[in-house]
């Protein structure tokens, strides 16, 4: 489990890095790779690949929001489990001290504790899914920006009509793009 304080410190650090980087003049001249490391899609947008930029930025935003939301739910589930566990273990102390506790109450607490454990396990799996999605988004984003070239704005297509020389003459070829 990632403690809440750690999540807040990480979020504040990322936000401070983003604000500091965006406000410095060197940021305007930095490479596309550095921009993509800072925020997925930013380097692609800088290079003129706006569709890719939208895809990477959207994936990163969804992953970050999902991660924070599932972390909150996971922390709540763990807290609920810990409370139920504490109550269940207290029944043992009560029984040792001679306090009568109905078996149905002990069983209900055990069932609630088990359900809370299952909820925490389910929430942890979703949190880990969003962590993985974020890692994959950043990794694919970095690989994409490294292997792609800046968009020059020109279309790289063959002419619609061309001439080809054959052994005994030439022929006219019409090219159709979809």
Secondary structure, 3 states (H helix, E strand, C coil): CCCHHHHHHHHHHHHHHHHHHHHCHHHHHCCHHHHHHHCCCHHHHHHCCHHHHHHHHHHHHHHHHHHHHHHHHHHHHHHHHHHHHHHHHHHHHHHHCCCCCCHHHHHHHHHHHHHHHHHHHHHHHHHHHHHHHHHHHHHHHHHHHHHCCCCCCCCCCCCCEEEEEECCEEEEEECCCC
